[in-house]
Amino acid sequence: MADLTSEFVGIKSPNPFWLASAPPTDKEYNVRRAFDAGWGGVVWKTLGEDGPPVVNVNGPRYGAIWGADRRLLGLNNIELITDRPLEVNLREIKQVKRDYPDRALVVSLMVPCQEDAWKAILPRIEETGADGIELNFGCPHGMAERGMGSAVGQVPEYIEMVTRWCKQNTRMPVIVKLTPNITNILYPAEAAKKGGADAVSLINTINSITSVDLDGFAPEPTIDGKGTHGGYCGPAVKPIALNMVAEIARHAGTADLPISGIGGVTTWRDAAEFLALGAGNVQVCTAAMTYGFKIVQEMISGLSDYLDAKQMALSDLVGRAVPNVTDWQYLNLNYVTKAQIDQDACIKCGRCYAACEDTSHQAIAMGEGRVFTVKDEECVACNLCVDVCPVEGCITMRKLEKGTVDPRTGQEVGDYANWTTHPNNPAAQAAQ
């Protein structure tokens, strides 16, 4: 098996799969079970300061979005940070780290945006032997209303300030967890870097209401007739997370900032995609809550097999796709494809025809016996037919070689490298 040993901001673990700060990492019992199952590290559920206890609701805490087969696609979570006493958490963290010295153990923190509050808690975390801290600047519900969580993460100046406080008052690596509830992820990432952060982790949950009870007329989950917004996570948020990770990894001002990727990691392939887009490791929550801790064993074996097949080291995968992420204007318009349908694989359902005829470019014809063929002169290669086809590999895209006449335009496939030089670009026409 490929060597999956990981080192992230100086924190070593036997593999790059960590559990994210969440209910699965709330107590010693859970974390021991996770480590025994094979997880390389955990981020302990967010701790707060000593003081009035955090009180969670005693009714439903999760709302859900399901696929057609009732596969869980997303969870809406209204749970707050840990409601267990700080002293109990600190004692358990110390015991777990003592018994699992080879595993990564990072502690998530959220205290008021006051320097004294951070100064007070940091030495207590150090005493546990934990490997690092993660600053929770992402939680969008409950704590945000108290001036913490995403209320800090949405203000770059606050991120920089608190990060600097922590770097000045602890020897531990400082990871800053970013909220996706912002217009441009580069602003908080740059602020974290300016504050001296060792790394960033993202994404935290997305502010959401997943559903409404149409009998009680309240958002779900419903507590005594009322509901509230919560944090959305799970497979459905993965595309948003991948984009934000890639933006940080390819931006000149943040490209050297280590990233812990979070958001919908359910399989080894999901993890590999995050790593390829620049993440140094991944954190998982919803998949563990859905399938249990042993799901990590499939992730480990799958990623290992993939690396073996590619003859790659784990470090070779990290960032491998970043150079291929670009802006639209730099896409190669010389690359022209057309859809083609494998008649042997086609089950004659007609979904490609309906989608293309009603909503796209009328590029698929339906012949006698429900035989579907592509009209090259109309096909713009939008890929919708591929996406709606229920048979994997039935519809594919074939590339037109240079010099081939595109039946749709009547023009030869040319040498235009990108949109900035393409003759259809108004700016290029004006320059001529």
Summary of the structure (lengths in Angstrom):
residues: 432
radius of gyration: 24.8
end to end distance: 57.3
largest distance: 77.5
contacts: 1447
relative contact order: 0.11
helix: 34%
strand: 21%
